C-alpha cells in the first residue's frame, strides 16, 4: 500500500510544498505584517529592481504590445515557428556561427529542454549526472520520467572545478549504461554563481571524448539560462567553439531560456539546440524532440516566439534590447560583487562566485541557520550543502549587509 490515497507513488518523494515558493510565501507574510523595509527576501529567482519590483525590459514590452492577433492567438508549430528557431540560435550563439549542423526545438522555458533531453537521450532507469550543487528541479524532472540523479563533487580542495570527481563519475556511469545525460549549468551557475573556465571546458571535453567509446553515447546538456546576465555576452560564449566538431556519439545540447534574457518569465519560452557534425543526427534530434513536445505540452507559446523573432529581424530593435539589458546586467554584477566583497571582509566562506542571479554559502546546518535568519527578517533558501542567496532580488546595500548577518547566525 502506497502513501497516497489514489495517486501512484512511482518511486517519487513529493513534498507538500515547493521549498523556494514556500519560503517566499513566508517572506511575503512578514512584509504584510511588518513592512517591506523590515524584510530581505533573497529567495526569488527573478531580477528585481532596488524597490523590489520585477525588472521587465521596456524594449521587449514595446514589441509585445505591437503584436497582431495572429502573432499571439494562432497555434505555433510543434517545434516553434521557423523565424523563432533561427532567431533563438542567434540569441544563444551570439556572434559565433557554428560550423556543425544545428537544430532548434521550442520548449516551455529551459525546463522543457531539460525534460526532453533526459527523455530522449537516456533509457528508463538510467542515472543522470550533474554537480553536487544543483538546481533542485533537475532531480524532480528525472524522477518524473523514471530516471535517477547522481552528482559529482563540483569543487576540489583548491575551490576549482573538480575534474577528477567528474571523470570518476562519468567513467563509473558509462561502465553501467549505454548512454549518459550530463547536465552542466554554466555560466553563472544556479545556485553558486560559478562559471566554467576555458581550461575547465577543455578538461571536461577530454574526459567525455575518452569515455565515449564506440557503442556508447553522451548527451551533454549545457544549461545557459543565465548567460546573458553573466557579463560581457561574447566573453561568456567563448566556450561554444569547443563544442563544435566533437565525435558523433557526443551530442552537445544548448538549453536556452528567454525567461531571463528577455524578462519573459511567465510566457514560458525557451529552446533546446542540438549541435552535431552529422546531418542525420540533427534531423533525428528535431524529430524525437518535436515528438516528445507533442506528447507533453504540445506546442509552446507563440507570442513569445513572435517577440523574439521580431527583435532579431530588426537591428535597431535588437540594439535597443541589448542596451537596456546591459544596464540591468551591470546592476546585477555590482550586487554579486558587493556580496562577494563583504563576505571576504567579514570572513564568511562562500562557494566560488563568478556571476549570475545567485551566490551560495556552505553550511552544514542550513535549515537551522535559515530559520534563525527568518526570525530576523532575512529569507534565503536552505539547500543540502548550504544557503542560496538571490542577489538578483535584493539591492546592493542588502548584498553588502547580508554576509555579516549570515555569519552571526551560523555562529
matplotlib code that plots the C-alpha trace (Angstrom):
import matplotlib.pyplot as plt

x = [0.0, 1.5, 1.4, -1.1, -4.9, -5.5, -2.3, 0.5, 3.9, 6.1, 9.3, 8.8, 9.1, 6.8, 7.0, 3.7, 5.1, 7.9, 10.6, 11.5, 7.9, 7.1, 9.9, 9.0, 5.4, 6.7, 8.7, 5.6, 3.6, 6.2, 6.3, 2.5, 2.9, 6.0, 6.5, 8.9, 11.8, 11.9, 12.4, 15.2, 13.7, 16.7, 14.7, 13.3, 14.9, 13.9, 15.7, 14.1, 15.0, 16.1, 12.5, 11.6, 9.7, 10.1, 12.5, 10.8, 12.7, 10.5, 12.0, 10.6, 7.3, 7.0, 7.4, 4.8, 2.3, 2.6, 1.9, -1.1, -3.8, -2.4, 1.0, -0.4, -3.6, -2.7, -1.0, 2.7, 4.2, 5.3, 9.0, 8.5, 7.9, 10.7, 11.5, 11.8, 14.0, 16.5, 16.3, 16.8, 20.0, 21.3, 20.3, 22.1, 25.3, 25.7, 28.4, 29.6, 28.4, 28.8, 30.4, 28.4, 24.7, 22.3, 18.6, 16.4, 13.2, 11.0, 10.3, 8.4, 11.4, 14.6, 12.7, 11.1, 14.6, 15.9, 12.9, 13.2, 16.9, 16.5, 13.6, 15.2, 18.9, 18.7, 16.9, 14.3, 16.1, 19.3, 21.2, 21.7, 24.8, 25.1, 27.2, 26.5, 25.4, 22.5, 19.0, 16.6, 14.1, 16.8, 16.0, 12.3, 12.3, 14.5, 12.3, 9.1, 10.2, 11.8, 15.4, 17.8, 20.1, 23.7, 26.2, 29.9, 31.8, 31.8, 34.8, 38.1, 40.2, 41.5, 38.0, 38.5, 36.4, 36.8, 37.7, 38.9, 35.4, 33.7, 35.9, 35.3, 31.5, 31.4, 33.5, 31.5, 28.2, 29.4, 30.6, 27.0, 24.9, 24.8, 24.1, 24.7, 23.0, 25.1, 23.6, 26.1, 24.8, 27.3, 28.0, 26.5, 25.6, 22.4, 22.9, 26.6, 27.3, 30.3, 31.3, 33.5, 36.7, 38.0, 40.5, 37.7, 35.8, 38.9, 39.3, 35.6, 35.6, 38.7, 37.1, 34.0, 35.9, 37.8, 34.6, 32.5, 33.8, 32.1, 28.6, 28.2, 26.6, 26.8, 24.3, 25.9, 23.2, 24.6, 22.1, 22.9, 19.8, 21.8, 24.4, 23.2, 23.3, 26.8, 28.8, 30.1, 28.0, 30.7, 33.3, 31.0, 30.3, 34.0, 33.4, 31.0, 33.6, 34.9, 31.6, 31.8, 33.3, 33.1, 32.7, 29.3, 28.4, 28.7, 25.8, 26.0, 22.6, 22.3, 19.3, 18.4, 15.8, 14.1, 12.9, 16.0, 17.4, 14.1, 12.4, 9.6, 9.4, 5.6, 5.5, 7.5, 9.7, 12.9, 14.6, 16.9, 19.6, 21.5, 25.0, 26.4, 28.7, 26.2, 23.1, 21.2, 21.7, 20.5, 17.3, 16.8, 17.2, 14.4, 12.2, 12.4, 12.1, 9.1, 7.5, 8.2, 6.8, 3.6, 3.2, 3.7, 2.9, 2.1, 3.3, 4.9, 3.6, 3.5, 3.5, 7.0, 8.3, 6.9, 8.5, 12.0, 11.7, 10.8, 13.6, 16.2, 14.7, 15.4, 19.0, 17.5, 15.2, 18.0, 20.3, 17.7, 17.0, 20.8, 21.4, 18.6, 19.6, 23.2, 22.1, 20.2, 23.1, 25.6, 23.3, 23.2, 27.0, 27.5, 25.3, 27.1, 30.5, 29.2, 28.1, 31.5, 33.5, 31.5, 31.9, 35.6, 35.8, 33.9, 35.5, 32.4, 33.3, 31.2, 31.2, 33.5, 31.4, 31.7, 28.4, 24.7, 21.5, 22.7, 25.6, 25.9, 27.3, 28.5, 26.7, 26.3, 23.0, 21.4, 17.9, 18.6, 20.5, 17.8, 15.1, 17.2, 17.6, 13.9, 13.2, 15.4, 13.5, 16.1, 14.9, 17.3, 16.9, 18.4, 20.0, 21.6, 25.0, 24.3, 22.3, 21.4, 21.2, 19.4, 21.5, 19.1, 16.2, 17.8, 19.5, 23.3, 23.1, 21.5, 24.1, 26.8, 24.9, 24.0, 27.3, 27.8, 24.3, 24.7, 28.0, 26.4, 23.5, 26.0, 27.9]
y = [0.0, 3.3, 6.5, 8.1, 7.6, 7.2, 8.5, 6.1, 6.6, 5.5, 5.9, 9.6, 11.6, 14.6, 17.4, 19.0, 22.4, 23.6, 24.8, 28.0, 29.1, 28.2, 30.4, 33.2, 32.9, 33.3, 36.4, 38.0, 37.3, 39.1, 42.0, 42.3, 42.3, 44.4, 46.3, 45.9, 47.7, 45.0, 42.1, 41.0, 38.4, 36.7, 33.7, 34.9, 33.7, 36.8, 40.1, 42.8, 46.5, 48.2, 48.8, 45.1, 45.4, 42.9, 44.1, 43.9, 45.2, 48.1, 47.5, 43.9, 45.1, 47.6, 44.7, 42.7, 45.5, 45.7, 42.0, 41.3, 38.9, 36.1, 36.6, 35.6, 33.7, 31.2, 27.9, 27.7, 24.7, 22.0, 22.8, 26.5, 29.0, 29.0, 32.6, 31.9, 28.8, 30.9, 33.8, 31.7, 30.2, 33.7, 34.6, 31.5, 31.7, 35.4, 36.3, 32.8, 30.8, 27.0, 25.0, 22.0, 21.2, 22.8, 22.3, 24.2, 23.0, 25.3, 24.4, 26.0, 27.6, 25.8, 23.3, 21.8, 21.5, 19.6, 17.3, 16.4, 15.8, 13.3, 11.6, 11.2, 10.6, 8.2, 4.9, 4.2, 3.5, 5.3, 7.7, 11.3, 13.2, 16.7, 18.6, 18.3, 22.0, 21.9, 23.4, 21.1, 20.6, 18.6, 15.8, 16.4, 16.1, 13.0, 11.2, 12.1, 10.2, 7.2, 8.2, 8.8, 11.7, 11.3, 14.0, 14.7, 17.0, 20.4, 21.9, 20.4, 21.4, 24.4, 25.7, 24.9, 22.7, 19.1, 17.4, 14.2, 13.7, 14.5, 11.9, 9.2, 9.6, 9.7, 6.6, 4.8, 5.5, 4.8, 1.4, 0.6, 2.4, 2.6, 6.3, 9.1, 12.5, 15.2, 18.4, 21.3, 24.7, 27.4, 30.3, 31.9, 28.5, 28.2, 28.1, 29.1, 31.7, 29.6, 29.6, 27.0, 28.5, 27.6, 25.2, 23.6, 23.1, 21.5, 19.1, 18.2, 17.5, 15.4, 13.2, 12.8, 12.0, 9.3, 7.9, 7.9, 4.6, 3.1, 1.9, 4.4, 7.8, 11.0, 13.9, 17.0, 19.4, 22.9, 24.9, 28.5, 30.1, 32.9, 33.5, 37.0, 38.2, 36.8, 39.6, 40.5, 38.4, 37.4, 36.7, 34.2, 32.5, 31.7, 28.0, 27.4, 26.7, 23.9, 22.1, 22.3, 19.2, 16.7, 13.0, 12.0, 10.0, 13.1, 15.4, 18.9, 20.4, 24.1, 24.8, 28.4, 30.3, 33.5, 34.0, 35.9, 37.2, 38.8, 39.0, 36.8, 34.5, 33.9, 33.4, 30.2, 30.4, 28.6, 26.2, 23.2, 23.4, 20.3, 20.6, 17.7, 17.1, 14.6, 15.9, 12.7, 13.1, 16.7, 15.6, 12.9, 15.5, 17.6, 14.6, 13.0, 16.2, 17.5, 14.1, 14.5, 18.0, 16.8, 14.2, 16.6, 20.3, 20.1, 23.5, 26.4, 30.0, 31.7, 35.3, 35.0, 33.4, 36.2, 38.8, 37.2, 36.7, 40.4, 41.6, 39.6, 40.8, 44.4, 45.6, 48.7, 46.7, 44.3, 47.1, 48.7, 45.5, 44.8, 48.2, 48.0, 44.5, 45.6, 48.3, 45.6, 43.2, 45.7, 46.3, 42.5, 42.2, 45.0, 43.2, 39.9, 41.5, 43.5, 40.3, 38.6, 41.6, 41.8, 38.1, 38.3, 41.3, 39.6, 36.2, 34.4, 31.4, 31.3, 29.0, 30.3, 33.0, 34.5, 36.0, 35.5, 35.5, 33.5, 33.1, 30.3, 29.9, 26.4, 25.4, 22.0, 23.0, 25.2, 24.6, 25.7, 28.8, 29.6, 29.5, 31.7, 34.3, 34.3, 35.4, 38.4, 39.1, 37.6, 34.9, 32.6, 29.1, 26.2, 23.6, 20.2, 21.8, 25.4, 28.6, 30.0, 33.8, 35.5, 38.6, 39.2, 40.0, 42.4, 45.8, 46.2, 47.6, 44.3, 42.3, 44.2, 43.7, 40.1, 38.3, 39.6, 38.6, 35.2, 34.6, 35.7, 33.3, 30.4, 31.0]
z = [0.0, -1.0, 1.0, -1.4, -1.5, -5.2, -6.8, -7.6, -5.9, -8.8, -6.7, -6.2, -3.0, -3.4, -0.8, 0.3, -0.9, -3.1, -0.7, -2.6, -3.1, 0.5, 1.9, -0.5, 0.9, 4.5, 3.4, 1.8, 5.0, 7.1, 4.6, 5.0, 8.8, 9.4, 6.1, 3.2, 5.0, 7.7, 5.3, 3.0, 0.6, -1.1, -2.4, -5.7, -8.9, -10.9, -11.4, -9.2, -9.0, -5.8, -4.9, -5.2, -8.5, -11.3, -13.9, -17.3, -20.4, -21.8, -25.2, -25.2, -23.9, -26.8, -29.2, -27.3, -27.4, -31.2, -31.9, -34.2, -33.1, -35.3, -33.6, -30.2, -30.9, -33.5, -32.7, -33.1, -34.9, -32.5, -32.9, -33.0, -35.8, -38.5, -37.7, -34.0, -34.5, -36.4, -34.0, -30.9, -32.4, -32.9, -29.3, -28.0, -30.1, -30.3, -32.9, -33.1, -36.1, -35.6, -38.3, -37.4, -38.1, -35.6, -35.0, -32.5, -31.0, -29.0, -25.4, -22.4, -20.8, -20.1, -18.1, -21.2, -22.8, -19.8, -19.8, -23.5, -23.2, -20.4, -22.0, -25.4, -24.6, -21.7, -21.0, -18.3, -15.0, -16.2, -13.9, -15.0, -13.9, -12.6, -9.9, -6.2, -6.1, -8.5, -9.3, -7.4, -10.3, -12.1, -9.7, -10.0, -13.8, -13.7, -11.2, -13.0, -16.1, -14.3, -14.0, -11.1, -10.4, -9.3, -8.6, -8.8, -6.5, -8.1, -6.3, -5.2, -2.2, -4.0, -4.9, -8.5, -10.8, -9.6, -12.9, -11.0, -9.4, -12.8, -14.6, -11.9, -12.1, -15.9, -16.2, -13.5, -15.1, -18.6, -17.4, -16.4, -19.1, -22.9, -22.7, -20.3, -20.0, -18.2, -17.0, -16.7, -15.7, -16.8, -17.0, -13.8, -12.3, -10.2, -7.2, -6.8, -9.5, -10.7, -14.4, -16.0, -17.4, -20.9, -19.2, -17.3, -20.6, -22.3, -19.4, -19.4, -23.1, -22.9, -20.3, -22.5, -25.6, -23.8, -22.2, -25.4, -26.8, -29.8, -29.0, -26.1, -26.3, -24.3, -24.4, -22.8, -21.8, -21.3, -19.3, -20.3, -18.7, -17.2, -19.9, -20.9, -17.3, -16.5, -18.0, -21.5, -23.8, -26.2, -23.5, -21.8, -25.2, -25.8, -24.8, -27.7, -30.4, -28.2, -28.6, -32.4, -34.1, -31.2, -32.2, -33.4, -30.3, -28.1, -28.6, -27.1, -26.4, -25.5, -23.2, -23.8, -21.7, -22.7, -19.1, -18.0, -21.3, -22.4, -19.0, -20.3, -17.2, -17.3, -21.1, -20.7, -23.8, -24.5, -26.8, -27.0, -29.7, -30.8, -32.3, -34.4, -37.4, -38.7, -40.6, -39.9, -36.2, -36.5, -38.3, -35.6, -32.9, -34.4, -34.9, -31.5, -29.6, -31.5, -30.9, -27.1, -27.2, -28.8, -26.1, -23.2, -23.7, -27.4, -28.6, -26.9, -26.5, -29.9, -28.6, -27.0, -30.2, -32.3, -30.0, -30.2, -34.0, -34.5, -32.3, -34.3, -37.6, -36.8, -35.9, -34.3, -32.1, -31.1, -30.3, -28.1, -26.2, -25.8, -24.4, -21.9, -20.8, -20.4, -17.8, -15.8, -16.1, -14.8, -11.8, -11.1, -11.5, -8.9, -6.5, -6.8, -6.4, -3.4, -1.7, -2.6, -1.3, 2.0, 2.6, 2.2, 4.6, 7.4, 6.9, 5.6, 3.3, 0.1, -2.8, -5.6, -7.3, -10.7, -11.8, -12.1, -10.1, -7.1, -4.6, -2.0, 1.5, 2.5, 5.7, 7.4, 9.2, 6.6, 7.7, 11.2, 10.1, 7.6, 10.2, 12.5, 9.8, 9.0, 12.6, 11.8, 8.6, 6.2, 3.9, 2.0, 0.6, 2.6, 0.4, 1.1, 1.2, 2.3, 1.8, -1.6, -1.7, -4.6, -5.4, -8.2, -5.9, -3.4, -3.6, -3.5, 0.1, 1.2, -0.6, 1.4, 4.7, 4.5, 4.9, 8.4, 9.4, 7.9, 9.7, 13.0, 12.5, 11.7, 14.9]

ax = plt.figure().add_subplot(projection="3d")
ax.plot(x, y, z, "-o")
ax.set_aspect("equal")
plt.show()
